[in-house]
Amino acid sequence: MKSILTRRTIRKYADREVSDELLSRLMTEAARTQTMGNLQLYSVVVTRSEEMKARLSPAHFNQPMVKEAPVVLTVCADFNRTSFWAKFRKAEPGYDNFLSFINAATDALLYTQTLCNLMDEEGLGYCYLGTTVYMPQAIIDTLQLPRLVMPVATLTVGWPAEEPPLSDRLPLESFVHSETYHDYTGADIDTYYYNKEHLPENEHFVEINHKETLAQIFTDIRYTRKDNEAMSEGLLEALKRQGFL
C-alpha cells in the first residue's frame, strides 16, 4: 500500500489505458466516504475522448495534462439529482440556495479526496486542478451541466510517467491550535516558513522574478488581487446561473 507520505502530483502519464473496470471500482469504493444526510451530493463526469478533453482544456488554462491524461474527471456539487428525487416522490425541495451549494461542494470534495487516496493505493497518478473554479461557466457549458450542478474539482488521471520530488509542507504546529485559535506573531512566521522560503528552488524563483520575498511571488504574480476579484465575479455569476444564489 502506498503511503500518503509519498504522495506526489503527477502531470505526465504513460501511454497506458486506465480501464473502465478499475475506475468504476475505485469510484464505487470512494462513495463510502462521509456525506451529508447520506445524500451523496455529487456527480462525476468522466472524459476520455480527445475531442472533449480538447474542449475542456481552455477552461484549465490549456495545461498540457488535460489533453494528455487518459482520463479527466470533473467532480460536481450536485443538488439536481436529489431535488428531482424529491419532486418525483411528492416532496418539495428547498436546495436552490448558497448553504446547499456549500453542503454539496463539501460532499464533492470529500469524495474527491477519498478517490485520490484510493488511486494512490492502486499506483495511479493524478493532478488536482484548482482551475475548476476559475472559469466554471466554460466547464458548465462544455459538460452541459444542468441547474443545481456546479463543477468544484477536476482530476487528470493516468499511470505515472514521472516521479517528481515531494513538495514541501508547513510543520504541524503552524496549523494546529489547542483549544482556541492563537493568532500568529512575526516570530511564528519566521519559524514556520523558514524551510519553505529557503528551499533553493524558491530562492531562485524569487531571484529571477526580481522580488524581495517568496510571499510577493504569491501576491504579485501567482494569485493577484486583480485575478482573484475577476474570477470571484465569474464564480458568483455561475452560481447564480446554476440556481445556488
N, C-alpha and C positions, 0 to 999 in steps of 0.2 A: 504494500500500500504506500502510495506517495505521500510524503509529509507536507502539511501546509507550510512548514518552514522552508521548503524548497520551491514554493510556487513561483512561477515566472509568467510574465505576459509574453505570449507568442504571437509574432506578427508575420512570420514566414512559415509556409506549410509545405509538406511533402506532396508529391503528385500521387496521392493515395486516397481512395474513397472513404468517407465516413458512412457506414451502412445505415440504411433506414432502421434495421433491426436494433443496432446498438443505440442510435439516437433515440428511438422510441422507448427503449428500455430505460435509458437514463432520464428522459423527461417524465416517464411514469414514476420512477423512483423519487424524483425531485418533488413530485406532488405530495409527498409525505411531509413536506416542510410545514411550518406554522402558517395558519391562515385565519383571518378574522371571521368569526362566526361559522367556520368551516365552509365558507362560500367560494373559496378559490377564485379570487377576484383578478384573474389574469388570463391572458391568451398569448400564445406564441405563434408567430408567423415564420415558417421555415422557408428560406430562399435558397434554392440550388441552381436555378437556371442562370446562364451567363447574361441573358437579357435583363432579368430582374435585378441581378447584382449591379449591373451597369447603371440601371435606373436609380438604384438606391445610393450609389456611390457619391453623387454630388451633395446629398444631404449630410454626408460624413466627411465633407471637405476633400473628397477624392483620395482618401487614404488608401494606399495600394491593396491592403489586406482585404478590403471589402470585395474587390473583384477576384482576388487570388485565392481566398479561402474556399474550400469545398462547400461549406455551409455558412450561411448567415442567419442568425436567429434574432428576431425582433420581439422582445417581450413587452407586452402591453398591459397597462392597467385597464381592466375590463369590467364595467358595470352594465354593459349592454346585455350580456347573456343572463345575468341574474335578474335584470329588470324584465326581460322577455319572459323568463320563467314565472316571475311574479304575476305579470299580466295574464299569462296563459293559464294560471291557476287561481284566477279571480281575486288577486291581491293587487294593491295599488302601491307601486314602488315610489320612493322619495329619494332617489340617489343622484339627482341632477344638481349637485352642489359640491363645493370645494372639499368639505370633510370627506365626502365619498371618494373623491379623487385621491386624497391623502391615504385613505384606507386601502384603496385598490393599488395605488403605487407602492405602498408598503408591502402588500401581498406579493406584487410582481417582483419587487427587488429581493425579498426573502427567497422566493422561488429561484430567481436568477443566481443568487449566491449558492444555494444548495446544489443547483445544477452544475455550477462551476466546480464545486468540491467533488462531485461525482465524476466529472470529466477528468479532473486531476488524477483520481484513483485509476482511471482507465488508461492514462497516458496520453489523452488528447490534449492539444494545446488550444488556447483561446485568447482573445483580446477583448476586453470590455471597452466599448466605445461610449465615452461620455458625451459625444457629439449628438446623441439621440435627442436630447432636449434642447439643442441649439437651434435646429431648424425642423421642428416636429411636423410642420404643415406639409413639407415635401415628402416626409415619410408617410403621413396620413394619406396624402393623395396617391402616392405610388402603390401602397398596400391596400387602398380602398377601405380604410378603417371607418366604421360607422360611428354614429353618435354614441357617446359614453365609452369610447375606446381610445386610449391615449398611449402612444409609444413612450416607454420610460428607460429601456435598456436595449443595447444591441451587443451580441457576441459574434465575432468571427471565429469559426471553429474548424480545426483540422488536425492532422498528425504533425507534430513539430518538425521543422527543418532547421532549427537553430536552438542553441542553448545560451540565451543571454545571461549576463550576470544578474545576481539578485539585486533588486532595488533596495535602497536604504529605508529604514523605518525609525520613527521617533521612539525614545525609550518609554517604558510603561509609565513611569512617574510623570511623564509630560501630559498624559491624558486621563489618568485615573485620579479621582478626587474622593477623599474619605469623608463620608457623612454629608458634607456640603461642598459646593463649588468654591474652590480657593483660587482667586484671580492671580495672574502671573506678575512677577517682578522682572525688572531688567536682568537681574542675576539668573532668574529661572530661564529666561530666553537664551542667554549666553550659554547656559549648561545644556539645555535640551536640543538646541540647534547647532551645537559646535561640530558634531561629526558630519551632519549634512552640509554645512557651509564649508567644511574643509576637505570634502571629497575632491580629488584632483579634477574630475570632470566638471564639477560645479564651479570650482575656482576658474577653470578655463572658460566656461560659459560666461561667467561674469566679465572676464577679461576681454573676450572677443566682442562682447556687446557693449563694451565701454561703460559698464555700470560700476557702482561702488559696492553694492551688496547683492547677495542672492535674492533677497526679498524683492529688490527692484526688478529682477527678471520676471517675477510673477506678476507684480502690479503694473509694470510699464510695457511688458512685451507679451506674456503668455495669457493673462486674464485681466485685461484692462477694464476700467470703469466703463468706457465707451462701448466696448463689445458686450460687457455684461448687461448694461442697460438696454442695448438694442435687442439682444437675444431674449431678455426678460419680456420685452414687449411682444416679441413673436410667440413666446411660450404662453403668455396670458391670452393672446388673441386665439391661439389654437385651442386652449382650454375652453374659451367661450364658444368657439365653433363646434367643439365636441360635446358641449352641453354641461360642462362641470362648473361654469361660472355664469 
